[in-house]
Amino acid sequence: MTQVDFYVAEGAPLGALNHIAARLCIKAMAARKDTWVRTAPDQDINALIDYFWGFTPTSFIACAPVGEREDIHPVRVGSEPPSLESHVVINLANTPVPGTFDRIIEIVVDDDALKASRRDAWVFYKNQGFNARRTEINVKVSA
């Protein structure tokens, strides 16, 4: 059964989404879980990929756009699902993730439109019979 986790960062600005997603990618890579970072179709994935590759001075997130060298990159970024299986989906889009995965992660920050879309996603996942849970997280990052 798909596990859906809503990570709620109260008070975190919308700009914290990429930072939180990067930290979650690092955890998924440490657990050897292939990950799809799902973006909105109009999102600049190249900027996100650059951010991931340079996330910290001492480490990086090995990622590539969906469809490009998926066999060697544990993290795939894009609006469409990768051709290879992904165990974890980190959803940065404003719509629920279609399909079934081992784990779906939704990030909630202090943005009214995003919160509304995440509420809709919660209802969608519950109606699909998925197990959904909420986890409060602390984030220290500037917008």
VEXKE-812628 format. One line per field, with one value per residue (C-alpha): x, y, z. Coordinates in Angstrom, 1 decimal, padded with zeros to 4 digits. Layout:
<nodes>
u <- (X,...) $
v <- (Y,...) $
w <- (Z,...) $
</nodes>
This chain:
<nodes>
u <- (000.0,001.2,002.3,001.7,003.6,002.7,005.7,004.4,006.9,004.8,006.2,008.6,008.3,007.4,011.1,011.9,010.3,013.5,015.6,013.2,013.0,016.8,017.1,014.5,016.4,019.6,017.7,016.2,019.7,021.1,018.4,019.1,015.6,015.2,013.3,011.2,011.0,007.7,007.5,004.8,005.0,006.0,008.6,012.3,013.7,017.2,017.4,016.2,018.7,021.5,020.3,020.4,023.9,025.3,023.2,026.0,029.7,030.6,027.9,025.6,022.4,023.0,020.0,019.0,015.9,013.4,014.4,018.1,020.5,017.9,020.0,022.9,021.0,019.0,017.0,015.0,013.4,010.4,006.7,006.2,007.1,010.4,010.7,012.5,010.7,010.8,010.2,009.8,008.0,008.6,005.7,006.5,003.5,000.2,-001.8,-001.8,000.5,-001.2,-000.4,000.9,004.3,005.8,005.9,004.6,005.9,004.0,005.6,003.5,004.9,003.4,001.6,-002.2,-002.4,-000.1,-001.9,-005.2,-003.7,-002.3,-005.7,-007.2,-004.3,-005.0,-008.7,-007.6,-005.1,-007.6,-010.2,-007.7,-007.3,-003.7,-002.4,-001.7,000.0,001.1,004.5,005.7,009.2,011.4,013.2,015.9,016.4,015.7,013.5) $
v <- (000.0,003.5,005.6,009.3,011.6,015.3,017.2,020.4,023.2,025.9,029.3,028.2,030.4,029.0,029.4,026.6,023.9,023.2,023.0,020.6,018.5,018.4,017.2,014.5,013.4,013.0,010.7,008.7,008.3,007.1,004.5,003.6,004.5,005.7,009.0,011.0,014.7,015.6,019.2,021.3,021.2,024.9,024.7,025.3,021.9,022.9,025.5,022.8,020.3,022.9,023.6,019.9,019.3,022.2,021.7,021.8,022.4,018.9,016.8,016.8,015.1,013.0,013.9,014.3,015.3,012.5,010.5,011.4,008.8,007.5,004.3,006.2,008.9,007.9,011.1,012.0,015.5,016.4,016.6,013.2,009.9,008.3,005.2,003.3,002.5,005.1,004.1,007.6,010.5,014.0,016.1,019.8,020.1,021.5,018.4,014.9,012.3,009.9,006.2,004.0,004.2,002.9,006.4,009.8,012.9,016.2,019.3,022.0,025.4,028.8,029.6,029.7,028.4,025.5,024.6,024.5,022.2,019.9,019.7,018.6,016.1,014.7,014.0,012.5,010.1,009.1,008.4,006.2,004.2,005.3,005.6,009.4,010.9,014.4,015.1,018.5,019.5,022.4,024.2,026.8,028.4,031.8,032.4) $
w <- (000.0,-000.8,002.2,001.8,004.2,004.5,005.9,007.4,008.0,009.7,009.1,006.4,003.2,-000.2,-001.1,001.4,-000.8,-002.8,000.4,002.1,-001.1,-001.3,002.3,001.6,-001.5,000.6,003.0,000.1,-001.5,001.8,002.0,-001.7,-002.8,-006.4,-006.2,-008.6,-007.8,-009.5,-010.7,-012.2,-016.1,-016.2,-013.4,-014.4,-013.7,-014.8,-011.9,-009.5,-010.8,-010.4,-006.9,-006.1,-007.6,-005.5,-002.4,000.1,-000.3,000.8,-001.0,-003.9,-005.1,-008.2,-010.3,-013.9,-015.9,-016.4,-019.5,-019.3,-017.9,-015.5,-015.1,-013.3,-011.4,-008.3,-008.4,-011.5,-011.8,-014.0,-014.4,-016.1,-014.4,-015.1,-017.2,-014.4,-011.2,-008.4,-004.8,-003.5,-005.1,-003.7,-005.1,-005.8,-008.2,-007.0,-007.9,-006.4,-007.7,-010.1,-009.8,-007.1,-005.5,-002.3,-000.8,-001.8,000.0,000.0,001.5,003.1,003.8,004.8,001.5,001.2,-002.3,-001.6,001.6,-000.3,-002.9,-000.2,001.5,-001.8,-002.2,001.3,000.4,-003.0,-001.4,001.4,-001.3,-003.1,000.1,000.8,004.3,004.9,007.8,008.9,010.3,011.7,010.7,011.6,008.8,009.1,005.7,004.3,001.4) $
</nodes>
